[in-house]
Amino acid sequence: MGIQDIIEGKKQWRAHMARVKALPPDYEIVYKEIQRYYFKVGPIGLADGSLLTGLLEFFEEGVAAGTGALELIGDDVAAFADGLIKDSRTFAEVYQESISGEPGTAEK
């Protein structure tokens, strides 16, 4: 990854966060809580940016439809966030598999 890739990634991230800040307060709060959770859990889909971008687009559609954040996703934000990544592997799982030496995983 060169310096240009880093600069471009930073520009994209700033544009993404500007879109988040443009959301109504209830959506922004829910989005940031889900984002914080994903940063802790580390689903692999987070690295390519599609997970958070898809979530943001989903929220923008909800705003356009005039729906409140909790009306859109339900009262249990944690269950909604878990549901989005239920079939995704996490970086912690990949690491555990690599050090345990399970078949089909990376060797040390």
NUZATOR-320944 format. One record per residue: chain; residue in three letters; x, y, z of N, C-alpha, C in turn. Coordinates in nm, 4 decimals, decimal comma. Layout:
N
@kette=A	rest=ALA	n_x=X	n_y=Y	n_z=Z	ca_x=X	ca_y=Y	ca_z=Z	c_x=X	c_y=Y	c_z=Z
...
// end
This chain:
108
@kette=A	rest=MET	n_x=0,0850	n_y=-0,1173	n_z=0,0000	ca_x=0,0000	ca_y=0,0000	ca_z=0,0000	c_x=0,0896	c_y=0,1236	c_z=0,0000
@kette=A	rest=GLY	n_x=0,0730	n_y=0,2045	n_z=-0,1021	ca_x=0,1519	ca_y=0,3254	ca_z=-0,1136	c_x=0,0873	c_y=0,4427	c_z=-0,0435
@kette=A	rest=ILE	n_x=0,1599	n_y=0,5521	n_z=-0,0427	ca_x=0,1107	ca_y=0,6734	ca_z=0,0237	c_x=-0,0162	c_y=0,7251	c_z=-0,0440
@kette=A	rest=GLN	n_x=-0,0241	n_y=0,7111	n_z=-0,1768	ca_x=-0,1431	ca_y=0,7560	ca_z=-0,2483	c_x=-0,2665	c_y=0,6758	c_z=-0,2057
@kette=A	rest=ASP	n_x=-0,2483	n_y=0,5461	n_z=-0,1831	ca_x=-0,3597	ca_y=0,4620	ca_z=-0,1374	c_x=-0,4065	c_y=0,5050	c_z=0,0008
@kette=A	rest=ILE	n_x=-0,3127	n_y=0,5381	n_z=0,0854	ca_x=-0,3469	ca_y=0,5830	ca_z=0,2206	c_x=-0,4225	c_y=0,7147	c_z=0,2157
@kette=A	rest=ILE	n_x=-0,3740	n_y=0,8073	n_z=0,1335	ca_x=-0,4401	ca_y=0,9374	ca_z=0,1204	c_x=-0,5812	c_y=0,9203	c_z=0,0652
@kette=A	rest=GLU	n_x=-0,5952	n_y=0,8364	n_z=-0,0373	ca_x=-0,7269	ca_y=0,8126	ca_z=-0,0970	c_x=-0,8219	c_y=0,7476	c_z=0,0036
@kette=A	rest=GLY	n_x=-0,7718	n_y=0,6520	n_z=0,0801	ca_x=-0,8529	ca_y=0,5877	ca_z=0,1828	c_x=-0,9005	c_y=0,6858	c_z=0,2880
@kette=A	rest=LYS	n_x=-0,8125	n_y=0,7771	n_z=0,3239	ca_x=-0,8488	ca_y=0,8781	ca_z=0,4240	c_x=-0,9561	c_y=0,9730	c_z=0,3691
@kette=A	rest=LYS	n_x=-0,9442	n_y=1,0093	n_z=0,2419	ca_x=-1,0448	ca_y=1,0951	ca_z=0,1794	c_x=-1,1806	c_y=1,0255	c_z=0,1773
@kette=A	rest=GLN	n_x=-1,1787	n_y=0,8969	n_z=0,1422	ca_x=-1,3037	ca_y=0,8216	ca_z=0,1375	c_x=-1,3660	c_y=0,8109	c_z=0,2764
@kette=A	rest=TRP	n_x=-1,2825	n_y=0,7873	n_z=0,3775	ca_x=-1,3332	ca_y=0,7763	ca_z=0,5147	c_x=-1,3948	c_y=0,9075	c_z=0,5611
@kette=A	rest=ARG	n_x=-1,3294	n_y=1,0189	n_z=0,5298	ca_x=-1,3829	ca_y=1,1502	ca_z=0,5689	c_x=-1,5155	c_y=1,1782	c_z=0,4987
@kette=A	rest=ALA	n_x=-1,5249	n_y=1,1422	n_z=0,3713	ca_x=-1,6507	ca_y=1,1609	ca_z=0,2987	c_x=-1,7605	c_y=1,0724	c_z=0,3592
@kette=A	rest=HIS	n_x=-1,7232	n_y=0,9508	n_z=0,3968	ca_x=-1,8182	ca_y=0,8590	ca_z=0,4601	c_x=-1,8690	c_y=0,9189	c_z=0,5916
@kette=A	rest=MET	n_x=-1,7787	n_y=0,9671	n_z=0,6730	ca_x=-1,8182	ca_y=1,0230	ca_z=0,8027	c_x=-1,8980	c_y=1,1528	c_z=0,7860
@kette=A	rest=ALA	n_x=-1,8731	n_y=1,2282	n_z=0,6792	ca_x=-1,9542	ca_y=1,3471	ca_z=0,6521	c_x=-2,0988	c_y=1,3060	c_z=0,6225
@kette=A	rest=ARG	n_x=-2,1161	n_y=1,1953	n_z=0,5510	ca_x=-2,2511	ca_y=1,1434	ca_z=0,5250	c_x=-2,3180	c_y=1,0998	c_z=0,6548
@kette=A	rest=VAL	n_x=-2,2399	n_y=1,0400	n_z=0,7455	ca_x=-2,2947	ca_y=0,9975	ca_z=0,8754	c_x=-2,3415	c_y=1,1192	c_z=0,9536
@kette=A	rest=LYS	n_x=-2,2607	n_y=1,2250	n_z=0,9540	ca_x=-2,2970	ca_y=1,3450	ca_z=1,0295	c_x=-2,4186	c_y=1,4152	c_z=0,9708
@kette=A	rest=ALA	n_x=-2,4482	n_y=1,3896	n_z=0,8439	ca_x=-2,5652	ca_y=1,4497	ca_z=0,7799	c_x=-2,6949	c_y=1,3773	c_z=0,8170
@kette=A	rest=LEU	n_x=-2,6841	n_y=1,2609	n_z=0,8786	ca_x=-2,8025	ca_y=1,1864	ca_z=0,9210	c_x=-2,8709	c_y=1,2581	c_z=1,0373
@kette=A	rest=PRO	n_x=-3,0001	n_y=1,2353	n_z=1,0564	ca_x=-3,0673	ca_y=1,2879	ca_z=1,1760	c_x=-3,0021	c_y=1,2305	c_z=1,3024
@kette=A	rest=PRO	n_x=-3,0141	n_y=1,3010	n_z=1,4142	ca_x=-2,9454	ca_y=1,2584	ca_z=1,5369	c_x=-2,9700	c_y=1,1136	c_z=1,5787
@kette=A	rest=ASP	n_x=-3,0945	n_y=1,0648	n_z=1,5687	ca_x=-3,1204	ca_y=0,9280	ca_z=1,6123	c_x=-3,0453	c_y=0,8271	c_z=1,5245
@kette=A	rest=TYR	n_x=-3,0406	n_y=0,8501	n_z=1,3965	ca_x=-2,9675	ca_y=0,7617	ca_z=1,3059	c_x=-2,8169	c_y=0,7692	c_z=1,3315
@kette=A	rest=GLU	n_x=-2,7675	n_y=0,8906	n_z=1,3520	ca_x=-2,6242	ca_y=0,9080	ca_z=1,3755	c_x=-2,5804	c_y=0,8346	c_z=1,5019
@kette=A	rest=ILE	n_x=-2,6577	n_y=0,8445	n_z=1,6070	ca_x=-2,6246	ca_y=0,7771	ca_z=1,7328	c_x=-2,6225	c_y=0,6259	c_z=1,7137
@kette=A	rest=VAL	n_x=-2,7259	n_y=0,5718	n_z=1,6493	ca_x=-2,7339	ca_y=0,4276	ca_z=1,6276	c_x=-2,6188	c_y=0,3817	c_z=1,5387
@kette=A	rest=TYR	n_x=-2,5905	n_y=0,4564	n_z=1,4317	ca_x=-2,4814	ca_y=0,4200	ca_z=1,3416	c_x=-2,3485	c_y=0,4146	c_z=1,4172
@kette=A	rest=LYS	n_x=-2,3202	n_y=0,5174	n_z=1,4953	ca_x=-2,1919	ca_y=0,5229	ca_z=1,5668	c_x=-2,1796	c_y=0,4124	c_z=1,6710
@kette=A	rest=GLU	n_x=-2,2896	n_y=0,3746	n_z=1,7342	ca_x=-2,2851	ca_y=0,2643	ca_z=1,8302	c_x=-2,2561	c_y=0,1319	c_z=1,7590
@kette=A	rest=ILE	n_x=-2,3201	n_y=0,1105	n_z=1,6442	ca_x=-2,2942	ca_y=-0,0115	ca_z=1,5674	c_x=-2,1503	c_y=-0,0116	c_z=1,5173
@kette=A	rest=GLN	n_x=-2,1051	n_y=0,1026	n_z=1,4691	ca_x=-1,9669	ca_y=0,1146	ca_z=1,4212	c_x=-1,8676	c_y=0,0833	c_z=1,5333
@kette=A	rest=ARG	n_x=-1,8893	n_y=0,1376	n_z=1,6503	ca_x=-1,8008	ca_y=0,1122	ca_z=1,7646	c_x=-1,7987	c_y=-0,0370	c_z=1,7986
@kette=A	rest=TYR	n_x=-1,9143	n_y=-0,0998	n_z=1,7957	ca_x=-1,9243	ca_y=-0,2433	ca_z=1,8221	c_x=-1,8460	c_y=-0,3227	c_z=1,7185
@kette=A	rest=TYR	n_x=-1,8629	n_y=-0,2888	n_z=1,5927	ca_x=-1,7914	ca_y=-0,3607	ca_z=1,4865	c_x=-1,6403	c_y=-0,3416	c_z=1,4972
@kette=A	rest=PHE	n_x=-1,5966	n_y=-0,2247	n_z=1,5374	ca_x=-1,4530	ca_y=-0,2030	ca_z=1,5539	c_x=-1,3965	c_y=-0,2902	c_z=1,6653
@kette=A	rest=LYS	n_x=-1,4773	n_y=-0,3188	n_z=1,7669	ca_x=-1,4329	ca_y=-0,4073	ca_z=1,8750	c_x=-1,4352	c_y=-0,5533	c_z=1,8338
@kette=A	rest=VAL	n_x=-1,5423	n_y=-0,5943	n_z=1,7646	ca_x=-1,5606	ca_y=-0,7342	ca_z=1,7266	c_x=-1,4701	c_y=-0,7715	c_z=1,6094
@kette=A	rest=GLY	n_x=-1,4566	n_y=-0,6828	n_z=1,5137	ca_x=-1,3681	ca_y=-0,7046	ca_z=1,4007	c_x=-1,4150	c_y=-0,8035	c_z=1,2970
@kette=A	rest=PRO	n_x=-1,5384	n_y=-0,7879	n_z=1,2439	ca_x=-1,5786	ca_y=-0,8779	ca_z=1,1359	c_x=-1,4925	c_y=-0,8540	c_z=1,0124
@kette=A	rest=ILE	n_x=-1,4622	n_y=-0,9598	n_z=0,9395	ca_x=-1,3728	ca_y=-0,9487	ca_z=0,8245	c_x=-1,4302	c_y=-0,8562	c_z=0,7179
@kette=A	rest=GLY	n_x=-1,5599	n_y=-0,8510	n_z=0,7006	ca_x=-1,6219	ca_y=-0,7625	ca_z=0,6026	c_x=-1,5992	c_y=-0,6160	c_z=0,6302
@kette=A	rest=LEU	n_x=-1,5529	n_y=-0,5836	n_z=0,7476	ca_x=-1,5273	ca_y=-0,4450	ca_z=0,7838	c_x=-1,4073	c_y=-0,3891	c_z=0,7086
@kette=A	rest=ALA	n_x=-1,3116	n_y=-0,4736	n_z=0,6760	ca_x=-1,1879	ca_y=-0,4283	ca_z=0,6132	c_x=-1,2105	c_y=-0,3696	c_z=0,4740
@kette=A	rest=ASP	n_x=-1,3024	n_y=-0,4242	n_z=0,3973	ca_x=-1,3237	ca_y=-0,3731	ca_z=0,2617	c_x=-1,4199	c_y=-0,2543	c_z=0,2577
@kette=A	rest=GLY	n_x=-1,4791	n_y=-0,2201	n_z=0,3702	ca_x=-1,5650	ca_y=-0,1032	ca_z=0,3787	c_x=-1,7096	c_y=-0,1255	c_z=0,3363
@kette=A	rest=SER	n_x=-1,7409	n_y=-0,2421	n_z=0,2825	ca_x=-1,8762	ca_y=-0,2644	ca_z=0,2318	c_x=-1,9797	c_y=-0,2741	c_z=0,3434
@kette=A	rest=LEU	n_x=-1,9404	n_y=-0,3243	n_z=0,4577	ca_x=-2,0347	ca_y=-0,3415	ca_z=0,5685	c_x=-2,0871	c_y=-0,2066	c_z=0,6176
@kette=A	rest=LEU	n_x=-1,9969	n_y=-0,1154	n_z=0,6490	ca_x=-2,0390	ca_y=0,0148	ca_z=0,7002	c_x=-2,1040	c_y=0,1002	c_z=0,5921
@kette=A	rest=THR	n_x=-2,0553	n_y=0,0891	n_z=0,4689	ca_x=-2,1166	ca_y=0,1636	ca_z=0,3592	c_x=-2,2585	c_y=0,1147	c_z=0,3353
@kette=A	rest=GLY	n_x=-2,2783	n_y=-0,0155	n_z=0,3381	ca_x=-2,4125	ca_y=-0,0709	ca_z=0,3219	c_x=-2,5062	c_y=-0,0276	c_z=0,4331
@kette=A	rest=LEU	n_x=-2,4546	n_y=-0,0251	n_z=0,5552	ca_x=-2,5351	ca_y=0,0195	ca_z=0,6692	c_x=-2,5738	c_y=0,1661	c_z=0,6528
@kette=A	rest=LEU	n_x=-2,4793	n_y=0,2479	n_z=0,6104	ca_x=-2,5064	ca_y=0,3900	ca_z=0,5902	c_x=-2,6111	c_y=0,4107	c_z=0,4811
@kette=A	rest=GLU	n_x=-2,5992	n_y=0,3377	n_z=0,3712	ca_x=-2,6971	ca_y=0,3493	ca_z=0,2637	c_x=-2,8364	c_y=0,3050	c_z=0,3106
@kette=A	rest=PHE	n_x=-2,8407	n_y=0,1992	n_z=0,3902	ca_x=-2,9673	ca_y=0,1519	ca_z=0,4471	c_x=-3,0298	c_y=0,2606	c_z=0,5339
@kette=A	rest=PHE	n_x=-2,9492	n_y=0,3260	n_z=0,6165	ca_x=-2,9986	ca_y=0,4330	ca_z=0,7018	c_x=-3,0447	c_y=0,5529	c_z=0,6191
@kette=A	rest=GLU	n_x=-2,9713	n_y=0,5868	n_z=0,5146	ca_x=-3,0113	ca_y=0,6990	ca_z=0,4291	c_x=-3,1462	c_y=0,6712	c_z=0,3620
@kette=A	rest=GLU	n_x=-3,1694	n_y=0,5463	n_z=0,3237	ca_x=-3,2991	ca_y=0,5093	ca_z=0,2664	c_x=-3,4098	c_y=0,5238	c_z=0,3708
@kette=A	rest=GLY	n_x=-3,3800	n_y=0,4871	n_z=0,4948	ca_x=-3,4774	ca_y=0,5025	ca_z=0,6023	c_x=-3,5117	c_y=0,6478	c_z=0,6275
@kette=A	rest=VAL	n_x=-3,4101	n_y=0,7338	n_z=0,6217	ca_x=-3,4328	ca_y=0,8775	ca_z=0,6393	c_x=-3,5211	c_y=0,9294	c_z=0,5265
@kette=A	rest=ALA	n_x=-3,4898	n_y=0,8884	n_z=0,4034	ca_x=-3,5678	ca_y=0,9333	ca_z=0,2874	c_x=-3,7134	c_y=0,8885	c_z=0,2972
@kette=A	rest=ALA	n_x=-3,7358	n_y=0,7737	n_z=0,3582	ca_x=-3,8724	ca_y=0,7218	ca_z=0,3738	c_x=-3,9443	c_y=0,7843	c_z=0,4926
@kette=A	rest=GLY	n_x=-3,8716	n_y=0,8638	n_z=0,5720	ca_x=-3,9330	ca_y=0,9289	ca_z=0,6875	c_x=-3,9505	c_y=0,8380	c_z=0,8076
@kette=A	rest=THR	n_x=-3,8729	n_y=0,7307	n_z=0,8136	ca_x=-3,8809	ca_y=0,6341	ca_z=0,9223	c_x=-3,7770	c_y=0,6670	c_z=1,0288
@kette=A	rest=GLY	n_x=-3,8116	n_y=0,6506	n_z=1,1552	ca_x=-3,7157	ca_y=0,6689	ca_z=1,2628	c_x=-3,6176	c_y=0,5531	c_z=1,2672
@kette=A	rest=ALA	n_x=-3,5016	n_y=0,5747	n_z=1,3277	ca_x=-3,3972	ca_y=0,4727	ca_z=1,3309	c_x=-3,4446	c_y=0,3441	c_z=1,3972
@kette=A	rest=LEU	n_x=-3,5070	n_y=0,3554	n_z=1,5132	ca_x=-3,5510	ca_y=0,2357	ca_z=1,5840	c_x=-3,6726	c_y=0,1707	c_z=1,5179
@kette=A	rest=GLU	n_x=-3,7500	n_y=0,2473	n_z=1,4451	ca_x=-3,8594	ca_y=0,1889	ca_z=1,3670	c_x=-3,8022	c_y=0,1028	c_z=1,2544
@kette=A	rest=LEU	n_x=-3,6896	n_y=0,1470	n_z=1,1992	ca_x=-3,6270	ca_y=0,0786	ca_z=1,0864	c_x=-3,5595	c_y=-0,0511	c_z=1,1287
@kette=A	rest=ILE	n_x=-3,4856	n_y=-0,0469	n_z=1,2403	ca_x=-3,4057	ca_y=-0,1638	ca_z=1,2791	c_x=-3,4615	c_y=-0,2406	c_z=1,3977
@kette=A	rest=GLY	n_x=-3,5567	n_y=-0,1833	n_z=1,4677	ca_x=-3,6124	ca_y=-0,2480	ca_z=1,5864	c_x=-3,5512	c_y=-0,1901	c_z=1,7128
@kette=A	rest=ASP	n_x=-3,6061	n_y=-0,2280	n_z=1,8265	ca_x=-3,5610	ca_y=-0,1736	ca_z=1,9545	c_x=-3,4270	c_y=-0,2297	c_z=2,0010
@kette=A	rest=ASP	n_x=-3,3919	n_y=-0,3480	n_z=1,9560	ca_x=-3,2683	ca_y=-0,4126	ca_z=2,0004	c_x=-3,1571	c_y=-0,3889	c_z=1,8976
@kette=A	rest=VAL	n_x=-3,0824	n_y=-0,2810	n_z=1,9195	ca_x=-2,9761	ca_y=-0,2423	ca_z=1,8265	c_x=-2,8672	c_y=-0,3490	c_z=1,8219
@kette=A	rest=ALA	n_x=-2,8354	n_y=-0,4071	n_z=1,9357	ca_x=-2,7306	ca_y=-0,5096	ca_z=1,9406	c_x=-2,7697	c_y=-0,6325	c_z=1,8587
@kette=A	rest=ALA	n_x=-2,8944	n_y=-0,6734	n_z=1,8690	ca_x=-2,9403	ca_y=-0,7893	ca_z=1,7914	c_x=-2,9358	c_y=-0,7587	c_z=1,6419
@kette=A	rest=PHE	n_x=-2,9711	n_y=-0,6367	n_z=1,6045	ca_x=-2,9633	ca_y=-0,5966	ca_z=1,4639	c_x=-2,8188	c_y=-0,6015	c_z=1,4152
@kette=A	rest=ALA	n_x=-2,7275	n_y=-0,5452	n_z=1,4933	ca_x=-2,5858	ca_y=-0,5440	ca_z=1,4553	c_x=-2,5309	c_y=-0,6860	c_z=1,4453
@kette=A	rest=ASP	n_x=-2,5653	n_y=-0,7700	n_z=1,5403	ca_x=-2,5203	ca_y=-0,9103	ca_z=1,5357	c_x=-2,5789	c_y=-0,9835	c_z=1,4156
@kette=A	rest=GLY	n_x=-2,7027	n_y=-0,9524	n_z=1,3825	ca_x=-2,7670	ca_y=-1,0170	ca_z=1,2689	c_x=-2,6972	c_y=-0,9866	c_z=1,1370
@kette=A	rest=LEU	n_x=-2,6418	n_y=-0,8670	n_z=1,1260	ca_x=-2,5713	ca_y=-0,8305	ca_z=1,0027	c_x=-2,4417	c_y=-0,9084	c_z=0,9837
@kette=A	rest=ILE	n_x=-2,3805	n_y=-0,9499	n_z=1,0943	ca_x=-2,2507	ca_y=-1,0183	ca_z=1,0836	c_x=-2,2557	c_y=-1,1622	c_z=1,1336
@kette=A	rest=LYS	n_x=-2,3754	n_y=-1,2186	n_z=1,1466	ca_x=-2,3880	ca_y=-1,3518	ca_z=1,2073	c_x=-2,3101	c_y=-1,4588	c_z=1,1333
@kette=A	rest=ASP	n_x=-2,2980	n_y=-1,4491	n_z=1,0020	ca_x=-2,2258	ca_y=-1,5501	ca_z=0,9258	c_x=-2,0841	c_y=-1,5070	c_z=0,8900
@kette=A	rest=SER	n_x=-2,0415	n_y=-1,3924	n_z=0,9397	ca_x=-1,9079	ca_y=-1,3414	ca_z=0,9091	c_x=-1,8071	c_y=-1,3909	c_z=1,0121
@kette=A	rest=ARG	n_x=-1,6894	n_y=-1,4192	n_z=0,9637	ca_x=-1,5812	ca_y=-1,4540	ca_z=1,0558	c_x=-1,5190	c_y=-1,3252	c_z=1,1068
@kette=A	rest=THR	n_x=-1,4574	n_y=-1,3328	n_z=1,2230	ca_x=-1,3904	ca_y=-1,2169	ca_z=1,2795	c_x=-1,2400	c_y=-1,2379	c_z=1,2734
@kette=A	rest=PHE	n_x=-1,1673	n_y=-1,1277	n_z=1,2834	ca_x=-1,0225	ca_y=-1,1377	ca_z=1,2834	c_x=-0,9729	c_y=-1,2170	c_z=1,4047
@kette=A	rest=ALA	n_x=-1,0445	n_y=-1,2072	n_z=1,5157	ca_x=-1,0068	ca_y=-1,2836	ca_z=1,6354	c_x=-1,0197	c_y=-1,4336	c_z=1,6100
@kette=A	rest=GLU	n_x=-1,1242	n_y=-1,4759	n_z=1,5394	ca_x=-1,1416	ca_y=-1,6174	ca_z=1,5072	c_x=-1,0307	c_y=-1,6663	c_z=1,4146
@kette=A	rest=VAL	n_x=-0,9966	n_y=-1,5862	n_z=1,3162	ca_x=-0,8901	ca_y=-1,6235	ca_z=1,2229	c_x=-0,7583	c_y=-1,6383	c_z=1,2985
@kette=A	rest=TYR	n_x=-0,7322	n_y=-1,5462	n_z=1,3889	ca_x=-0,6092	ca_y=-1,5527	ca_z=1,4679	c_x=-0,6077	c_y=-1,6765	c_z=1,5565
@kette=A	rest=GLN	n_x=-0,7180	n_y=-1,7036	n_z=1,6243	ca_x=-0,7261	ca_y=-1,8218	ca_z=1,7105	c_x=-0,7023	c_y=-1,9491	c_z=1,6313
@kette=A	rest=GLU	n_x=-0,7613	n_y=-1,9575	n_z=1,5131	ca_x=-0,7422	ca_y=-2,0752	ca_z=1,4294	c_x=-0,5969	c_y=-2,0890	c_z=1,3855
@kette=A	rest=SER	n_x=-0,5323	n_y=-1,9772	n_z=1,3567	ca_x=-0,3946	ca_y=-1,9831	ca_z=1,3093	c_x=-0,2986	c_y=-2,0289	c_z=1,4196
@kette=A	rest=ILE	n_x=-0,3270	n_y=-1,9943	n_z=1,5444	ca_x=-0,2365	ca_y=-2,0374	ca_z=1,6513	c_x=-0,2721	c_y=-2,1745	c_z=1,7077
@kette=A	rest=SER	n_x=-0,3954	n_y=-2,2196	n_z=1,6831	ca_x=-0,4336	ca_y=-2,3517	ca_z=1,7343	c_x=-0,3910	c_y=-2,4649	c_z=1,6422
@kette=A	rest=GLY	n_x=-0,3577	n_y=-2,4307	n_z=1,5176	ca_x=-0,3115	ca_y=-2,5310	ca_z=1,4233	c_x=-0,4221	c_y=-2,6225	c_z=1,3744
@kette=A	rest=GLU	n_x=-0,5457	n_y=-2,5745	n_z=1,3712	ca_x=-0,6564	ca_y=-2,6537	ca_z=1,3201	c_x=-0,6368	c_y=-2,6782	c_z=1,1711
@kette=A	rest=PRO	n_x=-0,6809	n_y=-2,7931	n_z=1,1229	ca_x=-0,6685	ca_y=-2,8227	ca_z=0,9793	c_x=-0,7375	c_y=-2,7166	c_z=0,8942
@kette=A	rest=GLY	n_x=-0,6743	n_y=-2,6806	n_z=0,7839	ca_x=-0,7318	ca_y=-2,5847	ca_z=0,6930	c_x=-0,7040	c_y=-2,4415	c_z=0,7320
@kette=A	rest=THR	n_x=-0,6192	n_y=-2,4207	n_z=0,8296	ca_x=-0,5859	ca_y=-2,2847	ca_z=0,8706	c_x=-0,4396	c_y=-2,2575	c_z=0,8405
@kette=A	rest=ALA	n_x=-0,4044	n_y=-2,1330	n_z=0,8518	ca_x=-0,2676	ca_y=-2,0933	ca_z=0,8221	c_x=-0,1709	c_y=-2,1514	c_z=0,9234
@kette=A	rest=GLU	n_x=-0,0554	n_y=-2,1888	n_z=0,8761	ca_x=0,0489	ca_y=-2,2403	ca_z=0,9645	c_x=0,1300	c_y=-2,1245	c_z=1,0202
@kette=A	rest=LYS	n_x=0,1923	n_y=-2,1455	n_z=1,1350	ca_x=0,2788	ca_y=-2,0435	ca_z=1,1949	c_x=0,4019	c_y=-2,0241	c_z=1,1098
// end
